Each structure stands twice: as structure tokens, then as C-alpha cells.
Amino acid sequence: MKLRNTPISMPAQGVWLDGLLSHAPDVRGLAIHLHSSGHPPLGAVTPPLEAELHAHGFATLTLDLLTRQEVARDPDAPYNIPRLTERILCAAEWALHQPPLAALPLGLVAQDTGCAAAIRAAVKAPERFTALACLDGRADLAGAEPLRTLRCPVRFVISPGNASSAILEKAFGLVGGLRHWLALPDARDPRLQEQLLARAAATWLEQHGVAAQSATG
């Protein structure tokens, strides 16, 4: 599948968010890979996660929910979960108004504090998102009520040595909808470990996003 890479600037709450859209006419779904660092990986080399999603038939939107200026001005900006949540909803709305993307099933892949925001976004717009993968991130920061209310299928992917695993396990126990806990084995190689993380996200989105939509469509 030959994908076209298009840098984008997306309006959200008075700022412009940087992203990279990788799309082809024959994709079966769109996966938004969320960052909250102010420095999204938008280089010429495709990151392992995006490459794995492409291999599973997804277009990808790699998007940072914060600007460089916001992160430089406020070190706690990544912990502003309400703001990150609204920006995820802005991204979903943006995709809905792009003709090549509007009809595609939409999944979220989040890390760090973006996991909490992704959960809250999926609670606020349950009809918009088909699946969510939280990769070692702080899903617990979503809060107890959003976790209990969540109905979007979610997978918690936990890497070996994750210092927050006990906190995340408690948060996982609160999830009210379809959920899956996946503790990855120690691959003893950083690149292989990254590939395992990517495959865990891609297979979850494929199983609960693209496949489910394709069966009913």
C-alpha cells in the first residue's frame, strides 16, 4: 500500500497543532497517534508504530496536542487533561470534514498523559471512536468516573518495568466497557520492544475498529 505523507496544521482552541497525515485511497481505517510533548516525530523516517499501523491497512494521523510554545511556557501543560481532551475532539471533527477520511472508522493510539485525554474524549463522543490503545500512558489521570463510563474498546499495553503498572492496574479495574490488559514480554532489545508495542496497538485497532466496521458495512 503506497501512502502519501502530508504535513498538516490543524486549528484547535486558538492554536495550530502540527501533524502528519499518511493516507492512501485503499485504507480501511484512520488511526490518530497522539502526542503531548510539543515535539511530534514528523521526520522523513516512518516510526515503528505508524509503520505497523500502515501494514494493518490504516491511514495514520500523527498529531501533537500541544505546541512548542505551550510546553516551553508551562512544563505542566501535558497534565492539562481537559485541554488535551478538547483537542482530541477537535481532531476527530477535523477528520470528519476531510472527504477522504470522513467515512473511515477512527481509532486512537495514545501514550503518556494523552491516554487520559483519549479516554475522556471517547466518553464524550462514544459514536466517533471505534477503539483505543493506551501504550504505557497515564490512563489513571482520566479519573474514576470517565473510566467507569468508557464503552469504547480499550487495550492497556504495559511494557516491562513500567513504574506505573500498579496504578494502571487499578485504573484498568474501573473500566466499564470492553477492556484488555496486555503485559508485554521483555524483548531485551529496544527496537524489538518498540515493535511489540506497535503490533499490540495495531492488532487491537484492527480487531475492534476496522474489522467490526467492515463486517457491518
N, C-alpha and C positions, 0 to 999 in steps of 0.2 A: 504494500500500500504506500503510495507516494503522497506525502503530506506537504502542504505549503505552510511555511512559517511566516507569520505576520505579526510584527510588533504592534502593540495597541496601547493607547492611553484611554482609560475609562473614567468618565466622570462619576464621582461619588461624594456626596456631602460637601461640596465646595472644593474638592481637591481632584487631582488626576492621578489615578493609580496605574502603575506600569505593569504590563503583562505581555505574554507571548502566546498567540493562538496558533496551534498546529492543526490543520484541518484538511480533509480530502472529501470528495463527493460521496465516497462509498463507506464512510464511517457509520457505526451503529449506535454511537452514544457520545456524549461530551463529559469529560472528567475535568473538574476545576481543582487544580493543585494549589492550595492556599499557603501563603507565607505571611509572616508578620514581623519581618526584620528590617524592612526598608531597602533591602538589597536582594531582589529576586534573582535567581540564577537564569539569566536570559542570554547566555553566550551562544556561540556557534555549535558547541558540542551538546547533544541532547542528554540530559541527566538520565540515570538508570530508571527512575520511576516513570518519567514520561515515555522512555523507550519501551518499557514493559506495557504501559497502557496502550501505546500505539500498536504493539504486537497483538493485543487483545481486541483490536478494532475500534478503539476510542480516539476521537479528537481530544486534544488537551488544551486547557487554558491555564497557563502558569501565571499566577497573579499574586502580587504583594498587596496586602490590605492596608499598608502604611507607606507613607512617603519617607524619603531620606530625611527631609527636614523635620518631620514629626518625631522620628526616632532620635535624631540629634538633639532636638529641643527637650524631649521628655523620655528619659530612659524607661519609664513605666508605661509608655504608650502601648506596648504589646499586651498589657494586662487590662486594657480598657475593653472588656468583653462586649459591652453594649455597642460601642462604636464599630468593633470588628464585625459583630453580627449584622448590623445595618449595611455594612459594605458588602458582605456576602450576598445579602438580599438585593443590593444594587447590581451586583454581578449577574445574579440569576435573571434579573429584569432586563439587563443589557443583552444577555444571550437570547432572551425571548423575543427581542426586537431585531435580531440578525437573521435574515431569511434562511441562510444555510444551516443555522443552529437551532432555530425555534422549535422544530418538531423532534429534536433529539432527546432521548432520556438523559437526565442530568444527575451525575454523581459528584460527591465531594471527597477529596483526599486532604486531610489536614494534619499538621504537626504543631508542636509547641502549644501556645495558647489559642491558636486557630481551631483546635479541636473543640474547645468550649464554645467558641463562637459558632462553629459549624452545627453543633448540637442545638443551640438556641435558634439558629436560622431554620433548621429542619423542623423545629417545633412551631415556629411562626408561619412557615409556608409548607405544610406537610404534603400538599399536592404537587409541589415543584421538584422535590428531590427524591430520587429512587433508591439511593444507597449512600452510605457514609463509611469511610475508613479513617480511623484515628490511629496515627502512627506515633506511638510513644509520647503523645502530647498530653497536656493537662486538661483532659476531659472533665475532671472533677470541678474545675472552675466554672463550669456551666451552671452549677447549683443543683440542689436536690430536686426541686420541682420540675425544671426542664428535663432532667434525666428521667424522672418518672413519667413525664408526658410524652417523651420521644417515641414515635412509632416508625420512623424511618429505619430500615435495617442497618445496624451498625456493627462493625468489627473493631475491637480493640486489639491492635498488634503491638506486642511487647517484646522489645529486644533484650538479650541477655544483659544483666547488670543494670537494668533500668532502676534508678534510685527511687522513682515514684511508684513502683509497681504495687506496693501495699495500698497507697492512696487510690490508685486507679482501680484496684480490685474492689474496693468499697464503692466507688462511683459506678462501676460496672454492675454491681448488685442492685443498684437503684433503677436501672434502665427498664422501662415498662414494656418496650416492644421487642421485636426480634433482635437478638444480640448474639455475638460470638466472640469469645476470648481466645486469642491465638498467641501463645508464648513461643517465640522463635528459638530454634536450637542455636548454639554457638558455632558459627561457621569458621571461626578462627582466621578469618580473612576479611578485612573491612569491605572490600569490593563485593565479595560474595554475600556478606551480611546485608549490604545495601540492595543487592539483587533479590534476596529473600524477602526483604521488606517490601520491595516494589511488587513482587509477584503476589504477595499476600493481599495488597491493596487491589491490584488489577483483577484477580480472580473473584474477589468479593463483589466488586462493582459489576463485573460481567455476570455473575450468578444472580444478583439481586437487582440489577439495573437493566442492562441490555437484554438479557435472556427473558426476563419477565415481561418487558415491553414488547419484544418481538413475538412472544407467544400469543399475546392478546391482540397484536396489531395485524 
